[in-house]
Amino acid sequence: MKDLQKRVAQFVADNGMDTKPEFRALDLVSEVGEVAKEILKMTDYGRAAAKPREEIKSELGDVLFALTALADSLDVDLEEALEMVLGKYTKRLEKGSAGSESDQS
């Protein structure tokens, strides 16, 4: 994952795409919305089982780029963040559920 972050950071730098974290966060939310929109299309707006469309790859790629650029702008190592989250979910599962209600003790 470090290679992915380096690659995105270099792309951003090479193309003059540096911006503030708050704009990166807005971009990420917008891209996640595009994924949701694509899923609505894939399910005929909830009326059918998902029929994958090629467009979902591009939308997920946009989310990955936006998330990676946001992490870089906040100096967050995504690999380290993922390890933290996996540990959190492991503890929750040991309590019986992956949901945040397992954090209540």
C-alpha positions as CSV (number, residue, x, y, z in Angstrom):
1,M,0.0,0.0,0.0
2,K,3.0,2.3,0.6
3,D,3.8,2.0,-3.1
4,L,0.2,3.1,-3.9
5,Q,0.4,6.1,-1.7
6,K,3.8,7.1,-3.2
7,R,2.4,6.7,-6.7
8,V,-0.6,8.9,-6.0
9,A,1.5,11.5,-4.2
10,Q,3.9,11.7,-7.1
11,F,1.0,12.0,-9.6
12,V,-0.6,14.8,-7.5
13,A,2.8,16.6,-7.3
14,D,3.6,16.1,-11.0
15,N,0.3,17.5,-12.1
16,G,-0.1,20.4,-9.7
17,M,-3.0,18.9,-8.0
18,D,-2.1,19.7,-4.4
19,T,-5.0,21.0,-2.3
20,K,-6.1,21.3,1.3
21,P,-7.4,18.2,3.2
22,E,-10.9,19.7,3.5
23,F,-11.1,19.8,-0.3
24,R,-9.8,16.2,-0.5
25,A,-12.5,15.1,2.0
26,L,-15.2,16.7,-0.1
27,D,-13.8,15.0,-3.2
28,L,-13.8,11.7,-1.5
29,V,-17.5,12.1,-0.4
30,S,-18.4,13.1,-3.9
31,E,-16.7,10.0,-5.4
32,V,-18.4,7.7,-2.9
33,G,-21.7,9.3,-4.0
34,E,-20.8,8.3,-7.6
35,V,-20.2,4.7,-6.5
36,A,-23.7,4.7,-4.8
37,K,-25.2,6.2,-8.0
38,E,-23.6,3.4,-10.1
39,I,-24.9,0.8,-7.7
40,L,-28.4,2.2,-8.0
41,K,-28.1,1.8,-11.8
42,M,-26.7,-1.7,-11.4
43,T,-29.8,-2.7,-9.3
44,D,-32.3,-0.8,-11.3
45,Y,-32.8,1.5,-8.3
46,G,-33.2,-1.4,-5.9
47,R,-35.6,-3.4,-7.9
48,A,-33.2,-6.1,-9.0
49,A,-30.1,-8.0,-8.0
50,A,-26.9,-6.1,-8.8
51,K,-25.7,-6.6,-12.4
52,P,-22.1,-5.4,-12.4
53,R,-21.3,-2.7,-15.0
54,E,-17.8,-1.9,-16.2
55,E,-18.3,1.7,-14.9
56,I,-18.0,0.5,-11.3
57,K,-14.3,0.0,-11.8
58,S,-13.7,3.6,-12.7
59,E,-15.9,4.9,-9.9
60,L,-14.1,2.7,-7.3
61,G,-10.8,3.8,-8.8
62,D,-11.8,7.4,-8.2
63,V,-12.7,6.6,-4.6
64,L,-9.3,4.9,-4.1
65,F,-7.5,7.9,-5.6
66,A,-9.4,10.4,-3.5
67,L,-8.9,8.4,-0.3
68,T,-5.2,8.0,-1.0
69,A,-4.7,11.6,-1.8
70,L,-6.6,12.6,1.4
71,A,-4.5,10.3,3.5
72,D,-1.3,11.8,1.9
73,S,-2.5,15.3,2.6
74,L,-3.0,14.4,6.2
75,D,0.3,12.5,6.4
76,V,-1.6,9.3,7.3
77,D,0.0,5.9,6.4
78,L,-2.9,3.9,5.0
79,E,-1.2,0.6,5.7
80,E,-0.8,1.6,9.3
81,A,-4.4,2.8,9.5
82,L,-5.7,-0.4,8.0
83,E,-3.8,-2.5,10.6
84,M,-5.4,-0.4,13.3
85,V,-8.9,-1.0,11.9
86,L,-8.3,-4.7,11.5
87,G,-7.3,-4.9,15.1
88,K,-10.4,-3.0,16.1
89,Y,-12.7,-5.3,14.1
90,T,-10.9,-8.4,15.5
91,K,-11.6,-7.2,19.1
92,R,-15.3,-6.5,18.2
93,L,-15.7,-9.9,16.6
94,E,-14.3,-11.5,19.8
95,K,-17.2,-9.8,21.6
96,G,-19.6,-11.2,19.1
97,S,-20.1,-8.7,16.3
98,A,-18.1,-6.5,13.9
99,G,-20.5,-3.6,14.6
100,S,-19.6,-0.6,16.7
101,E,-22.2,-1.8,19.3
102,S,-19.5,-4.2,20.4
103,D,-17.4,-1.3,21.7
104,Q,-19.9,-0.8,24.5
105,S,-18.8,-2.7,27.6
